[in-house]
Structure formats: structure tokens, C-alpha cells
């Protein structure tokens, strides 16, 4: 009988220790990695973040997929150009995040378009309640920084708790791990 009680006590202590890992006081952080990727570059970064954080992955998909002609930034009448020239454009999203309320941290990924996040990111931000969540932007770009897109998102959604974002072009796994660790402090 003593052995059974000792075994049960040990099992309880081990379970409590496992549950306490995360953000302290026995609360486990639940992470969502939501991203929009037009060409696959941002998707690669999102999958790496999800792998390193154990977070759930959600691909923000437009109701109408972008074609290569839609993404031709040199064509002023292309779909992406038209959307980015209209601050009120909100491309429809296909699908939804299951049980969005359960997440504490949302990594939000996107390619930089015209120094900003694509308008579909605004659609995503306006589709959910971010109260009590920390949003961590990350982006990929052929030549821009993330700073202007971060400023614009913070201005558009001032009630959201934003963490410092990062451009993830050609980032090593070690650099990615260090950045993610900084986010959890």
C-alpha cells in the first residue's frame, strides 16, 4: 500500500512539473502560427516557427487564389497592385481558425508588399478578437524591412498587444531559435 501511495505521489509531482512548464504558474502557452504566403517563402518560415514553438499552423488563404499575373507588382492594374493601392481593400479569406480563443500567442507571417503587409492580413486581423493575446509579426521580403509594415499594423490595430517582429530572410535555425526565445521572456 505504501508503494502504491509513493508511486501515486511521484506521478502527481511529475505531472504537476510537466504542466508548470510554459509561461509559469502552471499555465501553458498556446501558440498559433498564422501566415499568408503567395510564393511559399513565408510558408517555409512559418513551418519552421511552428516546429520550434510546437504551435498550431494556420495558412491564411484567399477565397480566390492569386495567379502569377495577380502578383505582378509592375502591372498597376494587377490584383495585388489594386489591393495595395486601396487601404480599405479586404480580400476574403477561405476557412477559419478553429477555436481561436484558446491561443495566447499568435505569430503572424506575411510577405512584404509595397513596404506593408498584404491587405489579406487586415482581413485576418479584423476577423478575430485579439484581446489578451500577444501578436508577433514576421515577414519575408526581396528588399524591404519589416519596420513600415509593423508601424502600419500597430496604427491600424492599437488595442492589440504587439511584440517586436522580425524579417526572416536567410535566417539560420540558431538565429530563429534565439528570436523565439526572446519572445517568450
Secondary structure, DSSP 4 states (H G I P E B T S, - for coil): -HHHHHHHHHHHHHHHHHHHTTTSTTPPP-EEEEE--SSSHHHHHHHHHHHHHT-EEEE-EESSPPPTTTT-TT-TTSHHHHHHT-TT----EES--TTGGG-SEEEEEEEEETTEE-HHHHHHHTTS--TT-EEEEEEE-SS--SHHHHHHHHHHTTTSEEEEEEE-TT--HHHHHHHHHHHT-
